[in-house]
Amino acid sequence: MFKKLITWSEKEFSHLPWRKKRSLYRTLVSEIMLQQTTVSTVLNHFERFVSEYPDIETLASASEEQITMSWKGLGYYRRARNLRKAAIDIQENFKGKIPTTMESLLTINGVGPYTASALIAIGNNKPALAVDANLERVLARIYGVKIEKGPKLLKAIQTMYGEGEIFPDMNKLGPRALNEALMDLGRVYCQARKADCDLCPVRSGCHAFQKSRPLNYPIVKETVKESHELDLLRVVVLKDDKVLSYQKKDSEWLAGQWELPTFVLSTSDQALSQYPTLSLAPKLSKKINVKNLKTFKTAITKYKITNRILVLGEKEFKDLKFKGDFKFKSIDPGITNHATSTLKVFKNLK
């Protein structure tokens, strides 16, 4: 059954760039890129990134700002910082060579159980099961594990694997080929809200298919998605082809990137702490009605954002005495998507 799955996977997806020119380093980069991101997105960035940072030493010697700039378009920038931290650790503690034991891998900054397992199984082709959300779902359906999705299910699958209940013949199948085939299955046919069982290579041995209830595995607790309105003031201050901005903190959205001075005008989420709340200064309130400013819409996590653009001169901005560590910075890929969008709208106003 799993040989058939592997044959299908190798036929359809051997062209993926991280599956060519195999190395532990390329596996490390690809696995961190693929977390919380689609394959199609990573395809547009992987080769460029590894050309810019071809090895651990190059990656470790780059600054955080350089890495985040190179990560532009992949989102979830914390992953880029974790990748850099891992490279620094490997360079300093393992002489630039990625270790291949679970014990050593888990000592590396930015490497957790999933990435460690992927490096062992996919990067080194040794027995390990890299269980992410996709594999949780696929294995729960194949083996009929009706446990709520999350830590309990993960633990159950890891226990089954450790005790030889699943994949006792992994070495014969090939750890790399098996793990990648299961990932492909979860991405293509065995999705969270859709199961194409008629096309699935393993349906003959799948418990969920035999019960005719694939979407019942695993148990998924329904949650009500919270949504909030957020009204922001984005301030544009230009000087010598540079824009006034500040660097986002680790605790903030888009950490490490550069953002325009941004203030909360109103929000339905009283717990929001991403931006300072703005009580309009008397000078500003006399000068302009923020409701008449040019706006554009964006969204992030649970927030529907109305962005209002205010253009000020350097002296006007200083006179308003807004708090923050603001600096003039070149307009480059290091700025946030929100800042880029604001500047695009601003250019259209001119």
C-alpha positions as CSV (number, residue, x, y, z in Angstrom):
1,M,0.0,0.0,0.0
2,F,2.7,2.5,1.0
3,K,4.9,1.5,-1.9
4,K,2.1,2.6,-4.2
5,L,1.9,5.9,-2.3
6,I,5.6,6.4,-2.7
7,T,5.5,5.6,-6.4
8,W,2.8,8.2,-6.9
9,S,4.7,10.8,-4.9
10,E,8.0,10.4,-6.7
11,K,6.3,10.5,-10.1
12,E,4.3,13.7,-9.3
13,F,6.6,15.7,-7.1
14,S,10.3,14.8,-7.6
15,H,10.6,18.1,-9.5
16,L,10.3,20.2,-6.3
17,P,13.6,22.1,-6.0
18,W,14.3,21.0,-2.4
19,R,14.0,17.4,-3.5
20,K,16.8,18.0,-6.0
21,K,20.5,18.4,-5.0
22,R,19.7,16.9,-1.6
23,S,21.5,18.2,1.4
24,L,20.8,18.7,5.1
25,Y,21.1,22.4,4.6
26,R,18.6,22.6,1.8
27,T,16.3,20.4,3.8
28,L,16.6,22.7,6.8
29,V,15.8,25.8,4.7
30,S,12.9,24.2,2.9
31,E,11.2,22.7,6.0
32,I,11.3,26.0,7.8
33,M,10.0,27.8,4.7
34,L,7.2,25.3,4.3
35,Q,5.8,25.8,7.8
36,Q,2.5,27.7,7.6
37,T,3.1,28.3,3.9
38,T,2.0,26.6,0.7
39,V,4.3,24.8,-1.6
40,S,3.4,27.2,-4.4
41,T,4.6,30.2,-2.3
42,V,7.9,28.5,-1.4
43,L,8.5,27.5,-5.0
44,N,8.8,31.2,-5.8
45,H,11.5,31.9,-3.2
46,F,13.5,28.8,-2.4
47,E,16.2,28.8,-5.1
48,R,16.7,32.5,-4.8
49,F,17.2,32.3,-1.1
50,V,19.6,29.4,-1.2
51,S,21.6,31.1,-3.9
52,E,21.9,34.1,-1.7
53,Y,22.7,32.0,1.4
54,P,24.3,28.8,0.0
55,D,25.5,27.3,3.3
56,I,25.3,27.5,7.1
57,E,28.3,29.9,7.3
58,T,26.8,32.4,4.9
59,L,23.4,32.3,6.6
60,A,25.0,32.6,10.1
61,S,27.0,35.6,9.2
62,A,24.1,37.6,7.8
63,S,22.3,40.2,9.9
64,E,18.7,39.7,11.0
65,E,17.7,42.6,8.8
66,Q,19.3,41.0,5.8
67,I,17.5,37.7,6.4
68,T,14.1,39.3,6.9
69,M,14.6,41.3,3.7
70,S,15.4,38.1,1.8
71,W,12.4,36.4,3.4
72,K,10.0,39.0,1.9
73,G,7.0,37.4,0.4
74,L,7.1,34.2,2.6
75,G,5.3,35.7,5.6
76,Y,5.6,34.7,9.3
77,Y,9.0,36.3,9.7
78,R,9.6,34.7,13.0
79,R,10.6,31.6,10.9
80,A,13.3,33.6,9.2
81,R,14.8,34.7,12.5
82,N,14.6,31.1,13.8
83,L,16.4,29.9,10.7
84,R,19.2,32.4,11.3
85,K,19.4,31.5,15.0
86,A,19.7,27.8,14.0
87,A,22.5,28.6,11.6
88,I,24.4,30.6,14.2
89,D,24.1,27.7,16.7
90,I,25.2,25.1,14.1
91,Q,28.1,27.3,13.1
92,E,29.3,27.9,16.6
93,N,28.5,24.6,18.3
94,F,28.8,22.0,15.4
95,K,31.5,23.6,13.3
96,G,29.0,24.5,10.6
97,K,27.8,20.9,10.1
98,I,24.2,20.0,10.8
99,P,24.0,17.1,13.3
100,T,21.8,14.1,12.6
101,T,20.8,12.8,16.0
102,M,17.6,13.9,17.7
103,E,19.4,14.8,20.9
104,S,21.9,17.1,19.2
105,L,19.3,18.7,16.9
106,L,17.0,19.6,19.8
107,T,19.8,21.7,21.4
108,I,19.8,24.0,18.4
109,N,18.0,27.3,18.7
110,G,15.0,27.4,16.4
111,V,14.8,23.6,15.9
112,G,11.9,21.8,17.4
113,P,10.8,18.1,17.3
114,Y,9.2,18.4,13.9
115,T,12.1,20.1,12.2
116,A,14.6,17.7,13.9
117,S,12.5,14.7,12.7
118,A,12.4,16.1,9.2
119,L,16.2,16.6,9.1
120,I,16.7,13.0,10.2
121,A,14.1,11.4,7.9
122,I,14.2,13.7,4.8
123,G,17.7,15.2,5.1
124,N,19.5,12.1,6.2
125,N,17.1,9.3,5.1
126,K,17.1,7.7,8.5
127,P,14.1,6.4,10.4
128,A,12.0,9.2,11.9
129,L,8.4,10.4,11.5
130,A,8.0,14.2,10.9
131,V,4.5,14.7,12.2
132,D,3.0,18.1,11.4
133,A,-0.7,18.9,11.1
134,N,-1.0,17.2,7.7
135,L,0.6,14.0,8.9
136,E,-1.6,14.0,12.0
137,R,-4.7,14.1,9.8
138,V,-3.5,11.6,7.3
139,L,-2.3,9.0,9.9
140,A,-5.5,9.5,12.0
141,R,-7.6,8.6,8.9
142,I,-5.4,5.7,7.7
143,Y,-5.2,4.1,11.2
144,G,-8.6,5.2,12.5
145,V,-7.2,7.2,15.4
146,K,-10.3,9.1,16.6
147,I,-8.7,11.6,19.0
148,E,-9.2,15.3,19.1
149,K,-6.7,17.1,16.8
150,G,-3.8,18.6,18.8
151,P,-1.3,17.5,21.5
152,K,-3.1,14.3,22.4
153,L,-3.3,13.1,18.8
154,L,0.3,14.0,18.2
155,K,1.4,12.0,21.3
156,A,-0.8,9.0,20.3
157,I,0.7,8.9,16.8
158,Q,4.3,9.3,18.2
159,T,3.6,6.5,20.7
160,M,2.2,4.2,17.9
161,Y,5.3,4.8,15.8
162,G,7.7,4.4,18.8
163,E,6.1,1.0,19.7
164,G,6.2,-0.2,16.1
165,E,2.4,-0.2,15.5
166,I,2.9,2.0,12.4
167,F,5.7,1.8,9.9
168,P,7.8,-1.0,11.5
169,D,9.3,-1.5,8.0
170,M,10.2,2.2,7.5
171,N,13.8,1.3,6.6
172,K,12.6,-0.9,3.7
173,L,10.2,1.7,2.4
174,G,12.8,4.5,2.8
175,P,12.3,7.1,5.5
176,R,12.7,10.1,3.2
177,A,10.4,8.7,0.5
178,L,7.7,7.7,3.0
179,N,7.6,11.0,4.9
180,E,7.5,13.0,1.7
181,A,4.8,10.8,0.2
182,L,2.6,11.2,3.3
183,M,3.1,15.0,3.2
184,D,2.1,15.0,-0.5
185,L,-1.0,12.9,0.3
186,G,-2.1,15.4,3.0
187,R,-1.5,18.3,0.7
188,V,-3.2,16.9,-2.4
189,Y,-5.9,14.2,-1.7
190,C,-6.3,14.0,2.1
191,Q,-7.1,17.6,3.0
192,A,-8.7,18.9,6.2
193,R,-12.1,19.7,4.6
194,K,-11.9,17.6,1.5
195,A,-10.9,14.0,0.9
196,D,-10.5,12.7,-2.7
197,C,-10.7,9.0,-1.7
198,D,-11.3,7.8,-5.2
199,L,-7.9,9.0,-6.3
200,C,-6.0,8.2,-3.1
201,P,-3.2,5.6,-3.5
202,V,-3.8,4.1,0.0
203,R,-7.5,4.0,0.2
204,S,-7.6,0.1,0.2
205,G,-6.0,0.1,3.6
206,C,-7.5,3.3,5.0
207,H,-9.7,2.9,8.0
208,A,-11.6,6.2,7.5
209,F,-12.3,5.2,3.8
210,Q,-13.6,1.8,4.8
211,K,-16.0,3.5,7.3
212,S,-17.0,6.0,4.6
213,R,-16.3,8.8,7.0
214,P,-12.9,10.3,6.2
215,L,-13.8,13.8,7.4
216,N,-14.7,12.4,10.9
217,Y,-11.0,11.7,11.5
218,P,-9.4,13.2,13.5
219,I,-12.0,14.9,15.8
220,V,-11.8,18.6,15.2
221,K,-13.3,20.9,17.8
222,E,-15.2,23.7,16.2
223,T,-14.2,27.2,17.2
224,V,-16.0,30.5,16.6
225,K,-13.6,32.8,14.8
226,E,-13.2,36.1,16.6
227,S,-13.2,39.2,14.4
228,H,-12.4,42.9,15.2
229,E,-12.5,46.2,13.4
230,L,-9.3,48.2,13.6
231,D,-8.9,51.8,12.5
232,L,-5.3,52.9,12.1
233,L,-3.5,56.1,11.2
234,R,-0.4,55.5,9.0
235,V,1.9,58.6,8.9
236,V,4.1,59.2,5.9
237,V,7.1,61.4,6.4
238,L,9.6,61.5,3.6
239,K,13.1,63.0,3.4
240,D,15.8,62.5,0.7
241,D,14.0,59.4,-0.7
242,K,13.8,57.9,2.7
243,V,10.8,57.2,4.8
244,L,10.4,57.7,8.6
245,S,9.9,54.3,10.2
246,Y,10.5,52.1,13.2
247,Q,11.5,48.5,13.7
248,K,8.8,46.1,15.0
249,K,9.6,44.3,18.2
250,D,9.6,40.5,18.7
251,S,6.2,40.7,20.4
252,E,4.6,42.5,17.5
253,W,3.2,41.5,14.2
254,L,5.9,41.4,11.4
255,A,8.6,41.5,14.0
256,G,12.0,42.7,12.8
257,Q,10.5,44.6,9.8
258,W,10.3,48.4,9.5
259,E,6.9,50.0,9.9
260,L,5.6,53.6,9.3
261,P,4.6,55.5,12.4
262,T,1.2,53.9,13.1
263,F,-1.4,54.7,15.7
264,V,-4.7,53.2,16.7
265,L,-7.6,55.6,16.1
266,S,-10.3,53.1,17.3
267,T,-10.7,49.3,17.7
268,S,-13.3,46.8,19.0
269,D,-10.5,44.9,20.7
270,Q,-9.6,46.7,23.9
271,A,-6.8,44.2,24.6
272,L,-4.9,45.2,21.4
273,S,-1.3,46.3,22.1
274,Q,0.3,46.2,18.7
275,Y,0.3,49.9,18.2
276,P,-0.1,52.9,20.5
277,T,-3.5,54.5,20.8
278,L,-3.6,58.0,19.4
279,S,-5.4,60.8,21.2
280,L,-5.2,63.5,18.5
281,A,-3.0,66.3,19.5
282,P,-4.6,69.8,19.4
283,K,-2.4,70.9,16.6
284,L,-3.3,67.9,14.5
285,S,-7.1,67.9,15.3
286,K,-7.3,71.6,14.2
287,K,-5.4,70.9,11.0
288,I,-7.1,67.8,9.6
289,N,-10.2,65.6,9.9
290,V,-8.9,62.0,9.9
291,K,-12.2,60.8,8.6
292,N,-11.5,62.6,5.3
293,L,-8.1,61.0,4.8
294,K,-7.4,58.6,1.9
295,T,-8.0,55.0,3.1
296,F,-7.3,51.4,2.1
297,K,-8.3,48.1,3.6
298,T,-6.1,45.3,4.8
299,A,-6.5,42.3,7.2
300,I,-4.2,40.4,9.5
301,T,-5.1,37.5,11.9
302,K,-8.5,38.4,13.3
303,Y,-8.4,42.1,12.4
304,K,-10.2,43.9,9.6
305,I,-8.1,47.1,9.2
306,T,-9.0,50.5,7.8
307,N,-5.7,52.3,7.1
308,R,-5.8,56.1,7.0
309,I,-2.9,57.9,5.4
310,L,-1.6,61.2,6.9
311,V,1.3,62.9,5.1
312,L,3.4,65.2,7.3
313,G,6.6,67.2,6.9
314,E,9.5,66.3,9.3
315,K,9.0,69.5,11.4
316,E,5.3,68.9,11.6
317,F,5.9,65.3,12.8
318,K,8.4,66.5,15.4
319,D,6.1,69.2,16.6
320,L,3.4,66.6,17.4
321,K,5.9,64.8,19.7
322,F,4.8,61.3,18.9
323,K,6.5,58.8,21.1
324,G,8.7,56.1,19.4
325,D,12.2,55.3,18.1
326,F,11.7,56.7,14.6
327,K,14.4,56.8,11.9
328,F,14.6,57.7,8.2
329,K,15.1,54.5,6.2
330,S,15.5,53.6,2.6
331,I,12.4,52.2,1.0
332,D,13.4,48.6,0.4
333,P,12.1,45.1,1.0
334,G,12.8,45.4,4.7
335,I,9.6,47.4,5.3
336,T,6.3,45.8,6.0
337,N,3.6,45.0,3.5
338,H,1.4,47.5,5.2
339,A,4.1,50.2,4.8
340,T,4.5,49.2,1.1
341,S,0.8,49.4,0.5
342,T,0.6,52.8,2.3
343,L,3.4,54.2,0.1
344,K,1.7,52.9,-3.1
345,V,-1.5,54.7,-2.2
346,F,0.4,57.8,-1.3
347,K,2.1,57.8,-4.7
348,N,-1.3,57.6,-6.4
349,L,-2.4,60.7,-4.5
350,K,0.4,62.8,-5.9
